[in-house]
Amino acid sequence: MHLLSCRLQRVRQHLDLQLTFGRQLTLIGGVNESGKSTLVEALHKTLFLRSTATGRGVEELRSRTHGGLPEIELCFAANGERWSLRKRFAGAGGTCQLSNQQGQALSGPAAEEELARLLGLEGPIEGRRIAQLPERWAHLWVRQGDSGFNPLEGKPESYDYERLLQQLQSKTDLGTLQSSLDRQVVEQLQQRLGQLFTPTGRIKAGSPLAQVIQKEQDCLAQLNEARQQLRELEQAMERLGTIAERLRTIDQELRPGLLRERELEQQQQLLQAELEPVLLQRNTLEQQQKQRQELERTQQEQRKEQLLLQQQLAESDEHQKLRTTQRRQDEQQIAAAQEQLQTLRLRQEAIRQRIALQQLRRERQQLESHQQEMNRLQSEASRLKQTLAELPPIDAEQVRGFRRAEQAAAQAEARLEAMATSIEVLQSNQVIQLAGEAIQPGERRQLNSISDLQVGDGVRLRVSPGGGESLPQAQAQLEHCRKECQLLAQRLGAANSEAAETIEQQRRSLERDLINLRNAAKAIPWSGLSERLNALLPRQHELEQTIAQDSQEGLPEDATALEGLDGELRQAIQQQGTALDRQQQHQQQQRQQEETQARQLEERRNRLEQLGGSLAMLNARLQQESQGESPEAVAERLKRLEQQLLERRAALTAIDSERKRLQHQRPGSLGAAQRLEQLDQEKEQLLNERGQNEQLCASLGAQNPTAQLELAQARWENAQLDRRNQEREAQALQLLQEHFHQAQAELANRYSEPLCSALNPYLEVLLNTGPERALLEFNPKHGFQQLQLLQDTQAYAFAQLSGGMREQLSGALRLAMAEVLMGAYDGALPLVFDDAFTNTDRQRLAQLQAMLHRGMEQGIQLILLSCHPEDYQDVLNWAKKKPLESLEGASGVEVNLSR
């Protein structure tokens, strides 16, 4: 099967694109966004996508610039016949037409099914299964960006696994890898195991094995439930006996002792209540005594503090007078220093103004000099440009071309003169005519062509110059060279190459001078030159007016003297400023000390006032205290209260002893009332619990728990037996499948050799090394795996290779697979590479073309799409020279989508 031609209408940027495919090679070039990948995608979808498909797959084909629906026509050869396929993608209204030269014409679903049969597929891709589209012929259709992928890493269906396996089996003498009986066994094993397990090895939900496992778990849950019910019944009956025994104990406990203990507790509470007022009175009297003593102690301490503060205030007043006098002297000194510093600064400012004025004058002179030089350079550059514009635009290459044309004309003229014949009349008494024109004695003619020579009336000669047929060619060559020289002379405006060279040298000299002028102009800070010069003038006038109004006298005009005087003033100002700073710092410290002392003085005066008020209050409270009871009366009252406390505490001690004796006779640490209440609550709770347990025993005993337990035990054991039987059957199936796959794998490894044998010649051409370069493994269940490249006795996995080597190895593998598969497709297959070798270096390009050359020799139809078609010109030239057995089409075709 190979492609013949195609036509794309209203497919993305292609309004109407027609091209013919070469039998060996079709090279399609074009810049990015010229529609190369669009062409590849359109052809792929035409072959494998149903015309009535909807969704993203069809929307990607529609044009946004050309109205109408995408329509694609594709001609291809398959099964020894020429087929024409036409698809119009319009959603539900899409059409498909398929016909051949024998008159067979199909449309609609019948055409789609026949197309799938010709391509060796089950059927076309529906729109909802668009994700499966890239898997169709993924080993033959290399999309842009996918060239570095290993085609064997995909699903086996993506690289035509079944047909590849059949073709490989036909190339070996080891028999069939999988017979029909083997396939039936594998399918039955897979079907049986698929009913039991998921693809990941888990037990499948709803399978017989899952059902028996679930049944076993249900029976085990019923067994545990029966055990739990029997256990609950036994526990409820045991609890009823415990409750009855506890109720008897509560009724037999001694209640009279508890009543006596409660009476003692009430008496104790009454005595405790009588004891509280006595304690309160005693505490109140003790508090009054403590307060009076505390007031007297505080009064003494405050009087001492008052005397000390009065002495400190007197001393502070004397110190304040001395500090005021010293502060006035310091302020006078600081004012004099500031005045002197201001005088120095004014003189320094006058000096700096004069220095700035001199600097402005120098800068103005420099800017004016730059401006004059810039004007001169611009004038010179304008003159050079004018002179350069007057000369014809001639460069060195044009001069060399002119000289080559003159040399060619001279060579043609010399060649013509070498072949021409010369005739010279020395003396004659008759009229001599050459080609009907008279020749006088002493005249010489040169013949460049066959001419008739007549001497008198009776003699006529035919003169033929040398060179034969080459003479007209030499004349034509001379005329051509002279015309070319004339055209060059007119175009360049020079009579000959020497004049053109003189003009070119003049232009070169002028351009060099112009470049020198530009370099000289770059050295001048011309940017904003006029603006800076204009900005200097107001500043200069302002400084001159300021200096004229200045009252400073005796200042020198010399710049050096001014700078020296400025340095002296700067040093003097610095020294004066340092001294003034020290004085101001000292003054600031004195002020801070005065403020601190003033705050302390104010605090002492406030404290003295507080002490006066506090002492007055203390005296008033002490006088108030002395008007009440005397200290002796208070002490007598305290004595009587202590006696009452002793008597009541003794009665409480006696009651407490008797209570402890009664509590010792009965267990527990609670009071009698609390204990009685506790026993009543416990009895009520026990009665409720007895009723609940009696009800539970009645419900659990409605059926025979022991019989239910034995029945559940029997059901669980039967479920266990069913589960073990199902597991043994599943394990037997898995073991059988494992042994079957192991036996297949041992034989299957030999079937990777034909594919490696087809791959290694391509790698030998590509790498220019030994033949055994590719390593490959085969698994009957998962297909071909573990593609490796052997380099210097070291095997490298496909993922370990560089980007360029992955592209090249993937391309060699695809060529080998296409070569093996051609037998199943009428001896030909198309292999499409869409910018597939972008990472391949230039040094490997020749070997890559040799690898493609070998693929074409084996009968593979290559379709190369590239942004650099010039890289494949050698292999294209070989394909164009390759003769075809059929008269239809060409062996090699080149298409440029950029034109």
Secondary structure by P-SEA (a helix, b strand, c coil): cccccccccccccccbbbbbbbccbbbbbbcccccaaaaaaaaaaaaccccccccaaaaaaccccccccbbbbbbbbcccbbbbbbbbbccccbbbbbbcccccccccaaaaaaaaaaaccccccccccccccccccccccccccccccccccccccccaaaaaaaaaaaaccccccccaaaaaaaaaaaaaaaaccccccccccccaaaaaaaaaaaaaaaaaaaaaaaaaaaaaaaaaaaaaaaaaaaaaccaaaaaaaaaaaaaaaaaaaaaaaaaaaaaaaaaaaaaaaaaaaaaaaaaaaaaaaaaaaaaaaaaaaaaaaaaaaaaaaaaaaaaaaaaaaaaaaaaaaaaaaaaaaaaaaaaaaaaaaaaaaaaaaaaaaaaaaacccccaaaaaaaaaaaaaaaaaaaaaaaabbbbbbccccbbbbcccccccccbbbbbccbbbbbccccbbbbbbbccccaaaaaaaaaaaaaaaaaaaaaaaccccaaaaaaaaaaaaaaaaaaaaaaaaaaaccccaaaaaaaaaaaaaaaaaaaaaacccccccccaaaaaaaaaaaaaaaaaaaaaaaaaaaaaaaaaaaaaaaaaaaaaaaaaaaaaaaaaaaaaaaaaaaaacccaaaaaaaaaaaaaaaaaaaaaaaaaaaaaaaaaaaccccccaaaaaaaaaaaaaaaaaaaaaaaaaaaaaacccaaaaaaaaaaaaaaaaaaaaaaaaaaaaaaaaaaaaaaaaaaaaaaaaaaaaaaaaaaaaaacccccccccccccccccccbbbbbccccccccccccaaaaaaaaaaaaaaaaaaaccccccbbbbbbccccccccccaaaaaaaaaaaaaaabbbbbbbcccccccaaaaaaaaaccccccccccbbbbbccc
